[in-house]
Amino acid sequence: MTNNAKRMNMGKVAVLMGGRSAEREVSLMSGQGVLQALLASGVDAHAFDPAERALSELQKEGFQRCFIALHGRFGEDGTVQGALELMSIPYTGSGVMASSIAMDKVMTKRVWQAEGLPVPRHVLVHPAQIDSLSADELIQTLGLPLIVKPAREGSSIGVSKVQRAEDLHPALRAAAACDHDILCEQCIVGDEVTCPVLGEGDGARALPVILIVAPEGNYDYQNKYFTDDTQYLVPCGLPAQEEAAIQALVRRAYQALGCRGWGRIDVMIDGVTRQPYLLEINTSPGMTGHSLVPMSAAADGMPYEALCCHLLASAALDYEGAAA
């Protein structure tokens, strides 16, 4: 079957974008990029914003597949995936359980640790503990600088790099404004890289590693999406053996969570020991003009339009074929 024939068989497709998370703005950019690529490929694709329309309209309007370009809560965390399972509409990306676990940085680390995969030292803090928390004890455990972040946010929203003890409690309160679980994490000093994975199970394949060089090492929301100051190096320039080891590591991390379709895993490499540490996984990565999965895929010979069609073709259900 030709690629065009496959695309014709994808039926009526909804590109889910926008949503209600703090990453709504980025999701709209991702969704518009995906929508235009699918339309250019001859797919009967339509924009669909769950913040403005009930998901039940997907079934009423006869949509046969969904490309999830939502980021963060109510889109990347298993909630939309569960609704689509109930409506038997195949969707891109990981299923309910993998999406839910991957959205929670603490739970993700627990799974990876159980599988013997390397993660930075970390401590879970609840907002009720902030006032009584000893900064000295936490610093003794994690060292300085340390990273404070909401457990269930993306795009570096609510993230702080704490350099001094007196800055810890303000950083915790800033993270608590975004989530009721706060992750405090050892800061690994060295190279920051990211690596996408496509596929499922034994067929999962890691794409080329990207080395991220952000201004003053600050890869925040602004430098991710709205400036051209951050450098993304692909080929990454790492020794071939080191890149291959990172690809093998992220593939194992992806499989450990039961992910499918696609994902992107962020890694820090200790500048002295060269030990890589897994930070987090995105199961609905960005697809904007600054996004990294399209960049890595292009370096692997898969341009943006082809990537979108490949992902759409992989749309599936956790319980596809199960008795109703």
C-alpha positions, 0 to 999 in steps of 0.5 A: 500500500502506498503512503498516500493510500495509507493516509486516505485510510486514516479517516476523519482526524482530530488534532487535539490542541490548546486544552486547559493546562499551563502549557496551552499557548505552546500546545496551540503552536504545536497543534497548528504545526501538526494540522498544517502538515497533515492537511498538506499530506492529504489527511482529513484533519481538523483542529479540536480544542477540548477547552472549548468543545466537549470531548463527546463531540468527537464521537458525535462528529465521526472522528476516527483518529486523534493526534494529541498535540496537548501538553501537560494536564488534561492532555498528557496525563492519561485523562484525555487518553482514558476518555478516548478509550471509552469512545474507542477512538485511537490516539497518538502517543502512550496509553492511560497508565504510561501517560499518567505515570510519565506526567508525574516526575516523582512516580517516573523516578520511582519506576526508573529506580526500581528498574535500576536506571540512574536518576538524580537524588531527589526529595518529595515535598508537600506544600504543608511541609514548606514552613517547617522544612529545614533548608540545611537538611535538604541541602545536606541531602541534595547539595547546592545548587539544587533544582525545585520543580512542580511534580506535574508540570512541563515546559519548565513552568514553576522550575527554580535553580536554588543557589543559596539556602535563603532562596529555597523556601521562595522556590518551594512556594513558587512550585507549590503555586503550580502543584501540590507535589514538589520535586527537589532534585540534585543539580547535575552539572554537565551536558544537557541532552534530550533524545526522542524515541519512536515505536513500542516495546522491542520495536522502540527506536531512539533517534539522534541525541540533541545537545542543548546549549542554553544561555548561561545554562538556563533552559527555561520556558522563554529560552525553550519557545520564544528566543533563538539564543539556545543552541541545539546541536544535532549531530550532538558532537558527543563521542559515538560510544557515549551517544549510543549509550544514551540512546540505549538508556532512554530506550530502556527508560521508555520501555520501563514505563510502557510507553508507545508511539513516541516520547522524548527523554531529557538527560543530564550528563555529569561533566566529570564522571560522564555518567548520564542521569534520567530527568523526565519524559515527555509523552506528548512532546512539542511540535513547534518551530523550536521543538526537539523531536522534529529536529532529531527526526529530520537529522534521521531523515524524517522531515516534519510532515513525514513525522506527523504522518508516521505518528498518526499512523501509529494511533492506537488504543490500550484495549483495541479489539477488546470486547465492548 
